[in-house]
Amino acid sequence: MDAYLEEELYDILTFGITNSNELEKVESQKKRFFEIGQEIYADGGIEALENMFFVLNNRIDGEINTDASKYKSWWNGITEKWNF
């Protein structure tokens, strides 16, 4: 299941990065990103969120040469411990 979620999250982030001018579509993707984050948090807590974002950021950096760190804020609100 993690691999499936990782792929979906990767697709969402790369879409957001490469289509930042399409605000309505990005907002829709952002909501789905948040929903997946809630599932990940429910399964493994803050450590699971950290681990998943680490993997995503590394993939994005390696594949499209972009730092995705600013997108960590898309998971703000899942828990008080996650505030970027």
Secondary structure by P-SEA (a helix, b strand, c coil): caaaaaaaaaaaaaaaaacccaaaaaaaaaaaaaaaaaaaaaaccaaaaaaaaaaaaaaaaaaccccccccccccccccccccc
